[in-house]
Amino acid sequence: MAERNSCHEQNRRSWNAVIPAHNSHKRGQAAFLRDGGSTLFPEELELCGPLTGRRVVHLQCNCGQDSLSLAREGAEVSGIDISDVAIDFAAELSAESGIVADFLRADLLQWFDDFDDFDGGGESDERFDLAFSTYGTIGWLSDLDRWARGVAKVLRPGGRLVLLEFHPLVWSLCPDPDSYFHAGVIAESGGVNDYVGEGLSPSGYEQGVGPTGSFANPEPAHTYQWTVANIVQATIDAGLQIETLREYPYANGCRLFEGMRELPGRRYAMPEGAPDMPLMLGLVARRPSSATMPRCRDDAMTR
């Protein structure tokens, strides 16, 4: 546990270092949101369903652009992220755009552990109708079982997890590929890089600190590889009922590796001549409506 916490803190430092570089590329974000713009893709909205009046927790919310876009759809949104710099930016963006959302700086897994367990007979007003998690979140989780149990814990009976993530197979297609079945920490000596391109800047793109990829992060980071089976099994073991599981032959907003073809709507597909591969994974899982959840194992296994 101490080693995991140390890795989490190092990741916090790495994200704090890179956040200003990421936002240096994004033009007029507050005005974009204030004027009705949204950073959400149709796939996210489809998986979420109606949002008006829903209480949503945005897990690993980064700088809050998607959180505020969810709030614009009528949701009551709380965003959680480990980065102090990201949360400060999200709060400023909320104030400048005039869109209300709450933001909390926390280590997500620790936040789950500290969340009151209302199954013991207390009030459930603090739980959520929807837990929302998208794009580059799963790879920062050191304990997938602990994460899934935490999601189940913070959802109201009948509440849903909506996960839209880059497909775990993607990291086996990159120039420095990782084994799909790799288990454990993958050290990134260069830390979180400046991956923001035009596809991730719907408000407009600036050159910022330099061409994308030129930022040198002084703080290393630690990521984790989880397969589709790992994600699905952790969700099931946590007592959540999977309702939707989808794979997509394109990636939203991000050119994940060289040669990818640009499609309409800020999407990217496999390079010309390469076979289509799953580049995104969508999952929706519901907490059972019954008051009693299945008892989940506390001795989380590394799958």
C-alpha positions in Angstrom: 0.0 0.0 0.0 2.8 2.4 0.9 4.5 1.8 -2.5 1.2 2.4 -4.3 0.6 5.7 -2.4 4.2 6.8 -3.3 3.4 6.1 -7.0 0.2 8.1 -6.7 2.0 11.1 -5.2 4.6 10.9 -8.0 1.8 10.9 -10.6 0.2 13.9 -8.9 3.5 15.8 -9.3 3.8 14.7 -12.9 0.3 15.9 -13.8 0.8 19.2 -11.9 3.9 19.8 -14.1 2.1 19.1 -17.4 -1.3 20.7 -16.9 -0.1 24.3 -17.9 1.3 22.9 -21.1 -1.9 21.1 -21.9 -4.0 24.3 -21.4 -1.6 26.5 -23.3 -2.9 24.8 -26.5 -6.6 25.4 -25.8 -8.0 28.7 -26.9 -10.8 30.6 -25.1 -12.1 27.7 -23.1 -14.4 29.7 -20.8 -15.9 31.7 -23.7 -16.4 28.4 -25.6 -18.4 26.8 -22.7 -20.2 30.0 -21.8 -21.4 30.3 -25.4 -22.9 26.8 -25.4 -19.9 24.8 -26.5 -19.4 21.2 -25.3 -16.3 19.0 -25.1 -18.4 15.8 -25.0 -18.6 13.4 -27.9 -21.9 11.8 -29.0 -20.8 8.4 -27.7 -20.5 9.7 -24.2 -23.9 11.4 -24.3 -25.5 8.2 -25.7 -24.1 6.0 -22.9 -25.1 8.5 -20.2 -28.6 8.9 -21.4 -30.7 11.8 -19.9 -28.7 13.9 -17.6 -31.2 16.6 -16.4 -31.4 16.4 -12.6 -28.9 13.5 -12.3 -26.2 13.7 -9.6 -23.0 12.8 -11.4 -19.5 12.2 -10.1 -16.8 12.7 -12.7 -13.9 10.4 -11.8 -10.4 11.7 -12.7 -12.0 14.8 -14.1 -8.7 16.5 -15.1 -9.3 20.3 -15.7 -13.1 20.0 -15.6 -14.0 20.7 -19.3 -16.1 17.5 -19.5 -17.5 18.1 -16.0 -18.8 21.5 -17.0 -20.2 20.1 -20.3 -22.1 17.5 -18.3 -23.4 20.3 -16.0 -24.6 22.2 -19.1 -26.7 19.1 -20.0 -28.5 19.6 -16.7 -26.5 17.4 -14.3 -25.4 18.2 -10.8 -21.7 17.5 -11.2 -18.8 16.8 -8.7 -15.4 16.3 -10.3 -12.5 14.4 -8.5 -8.9 14.5 -9.6 -5.5 13.9 -8.0 -3.9 17.0 -9.5 -4.0 20.3 -7.5 -3.2 22.3 -10.6 -6.0 20.6 -12.6 -8.6 21.2 -9.9 -7.6 24.8 -9.4 -8.0 25.3 -13.2 -11.4 23.5 -13.2 -12.7 25.8 -10.4 -11.5 28.9 -12.3 -13.1 27.6 -15.5 -16.4 27.1 -13.7 -16.3 30.6 -12.4 -15.3 32.2 -15.7 -17.8 30.2 -17.8 -20.7 30.7 -15.3 -21.4 26.9 -15.3 -21.7 25.5 -11.7 -19.9 22.3 -10.7 -18.0 21.2 -7.6 -14.4 20.1 -7.7 -12.3 18.2 -5.2 -8.6 17.4 -5.1 -8.2 13.8 -3.9 -6.5 10.5 -4.6 -9.5 8.7 -6.1 -8.8 5.3 -4.5 -8.4 7.0 -1.1 -11.5 9.0 -1.6 -13.5 5.8 -2.3 -12.1 4.3 0.9 -13.1 7.4 2.9 -16.6 7.7 1.4 -19.3 6.9 4.0 -20.8 3.5 3.5 -24.5 4.2 3.6 -25.4 0.5 3.4 -25.0 0.5 7.1 -28.3 2.3 7.6 -27.5 6.0 7.0 -28.9 8.5 4.6 -28.1 8.0 0.9 -28.2 11.7 -0.2 -24.5 11.9 -0.8 -24.5 9.0 -3.4 -24.6 9.5 -7.1 -26.9 8.5 -10.0 -23.9 8.3 -12.4 -20.2 7.7 -12.1 -18.6 9.0 -15.3 -15.0 8.1 -16.4 -13.5 8.7 -19.9 -10.3 8.6 -21.9 -7.0 7.7 -20.3 -8.3 7.0 -16.8 -8.0 3.3 -16.3 -4.3 3.2 -16.9 -3.7 5.4 -13.9 -5.4 3.0 -11.5 -3.0 0.9 -9.4 -5.8 -1.4 -8.1 -8.7 -2.1 -10.4 -10.7 -4.1 -7.9 -10.5 -1.4 -5.3 -11.7 1.1 -8.0 -14.7 -1.0 -9.0 -15.7 -1.6 -5.4 -15.4 2.2 -4.8 -17.6 2.9 -7.8 -20.3 0.5 -6.5 -20.0 2.1 -3.1 -20.7 5.7 -4.2 -23.6 4.8 -6.6 -27.2 4.9 -5.4 -29.2 1.7 -5.9 -30.0 1.8 -9.6 -27.1 4.2 -10.3 -24.8 3.5 -13.3 -21.1 3.6 -14.2 -20.4 5.0 -17.6 -16.9 4.3 -18.8 -15.6 5.3 -22.3 -11.9 4.5 -22.5 -9.2 4.0 -25.1 -9.1 0.2 -25.8 -6.3 -1.5 -23.8 -5.1 -3.1 -27.1 -4.0 0.4 -28.2 -0.9 0.4 -26.1 0.3 -2.7 -28.0 0.1 -0.8 -31.3 2.3 2.1 -30.3 5.9 2.5 -31.4 7.2 1.3 -28.0 4.5 -1.4 -27.5 3.6 -2.9 -24.2 2.3 -6.5 -23.9 -1.5 -6.5 -23.8 -1.3 -9.0 -20.9 1.3 -7.0 -19.0 0.5 -6.8 -15.3 2.1 -4.3 -13.0 3.6 -0.8 -13.0 4.9 0.6 -16.3 7.4 3.4 -15.5 7.3 6.4 -17.8 10.7 8.1 -17.3 9.6 11.2 -19.2 6.4 11.6 -17.2 3.0 12.7 -18.6 3.7 14.3 -22.0 2.1 17.1 -23.9 -0.2 15.1 -26.0 -2.8 17.8 -26.7 -3.5 18.3 -30.4 -6.2 20.0 -32.4 -8.6 17.1 -31.8 -8.5 17.7 -28.1 -9.1 21.4 -28.5 -12.7 22.0 -29.6 -12.5 25.6 -28.4 -9.6 26.3 -30.8 -5.9 25.2 -30.9 -2.9 27.3 -30.0 0.7 26.4 -30.5 1.2 27.1 -26.8 4.5 26.1 -25.3 5.7 24.5 -28.5 4.7 21.7 -30.9 2.8 18.9 -29.3 5.3 16.5 -27.8 8.1 19.0 -27.2 7.3 19.5 -23.5 9.8 17.7 -21.3 8.2 16.7 -18.0 10.8 16.7 -15.2 8.5 14.4 -13.1 8.3 10.7 -14.0 5.0 8.9 -13.8 3.7 5.4 -13.3 0.9 3.8 -15.4 -0.8 0.4 -15.3 -2.0 -2.0 -18.0 -5.4 -3.6 -17.6 -7.1 -5.9 -20.2 -10.8 -5.8 -21.2 -11.2 -9.0 -19.2 -9.7 -7.3 -16.1 -12.1 -4.3 -16.4 -15.1 -6.5 -16.9 -14.3 -9.0 -14.2 -13.5 -6.2 -11.6 -16.9 -4.6 -12.4 -18.7 -7.9 -12.0 -16.8 -8.8 -8.8 -17.9 -5.4 -7.3 -21.5 -6.4 -7.7 -22.3 -4.2 -10.7 -24.5 -5.5 -13.5 -23.1 -4.9 -17.0 -25.7 -3.6 -19.3 -23.6 -2.4 -22.3 -20.2 -3.3 -23.7 -19.1 -1.8 -27.0 -15.9 -1.5 -29.1 -15.3 1.3 -31.5 -12.9 1.3 -34.6 -11.8 4.9 -34.0 -10.5 7.1 -31.1 -12.2 10.3 -30.1 -10.1 13.5 -30.1 -6.7 11.9 -30.0 -4.2 10.7 -32.6 -2.9 7.8 -30.6 0.0 7.0 -32.9 1.5 8.1 -36.1 -0.3 7.5 -39.4 -3.8 7.5 -38.0 -6.5 8.7 -40.5 -8.6 11.7 -39.5 -12.3 11.2 -39.7 -15.1 13.7 -39.4 -16.1 14.8 -35.8 -12.5 14.9 -34.4 -12.1 11.1 -34.6 -9.1 9.1 -35.7 -9.0 5.6 -37.2 -6.3 3.1 -38.1 -3.7 4.1 -40.7 -4.6 3.6 -44.4 -4.2 0.0 -45.4 -4.1 -1.4 -41.8 -7.0 -3.6 -40.6 -9.5 -2.0 -38.4 -8.8 -2.6 -34.7 -10.8 -1.7 -31.6 -9.6 1.7 -30.4 -12.2 2.6 -27.8 -14.1 0.6 -25.2 -17.5 1.6 -23.9 -19.0 0.0 -20.7 -22.2 0.8 -18.8 -22.9 -1.1 -15.5 -25.6 -0.6 -13.0 -25.7 -1.0 -9.2 -28.6 -3.4 -8.4 -31.7 -1.6 -7.1 -32.0 -4.0 -4.1 -30.8 -2.5 -0.8 -28.3 -5.3 -0.3 -25.2 -5.5 -2.4 -23.3 -8.7 -2.9 -20.3 -8.9 -0.4 -17.2 -8.2 -2.4 -13.8 -9.7 -1.6 -11.5 -7.4 0.2 -8.4 -9.4 -0.9 -8.2 -7.8 -4.3 -6.3 -10.0 -6.8 -3.9 -8.8 -9.4 -5.3 -10.2 -12.6 
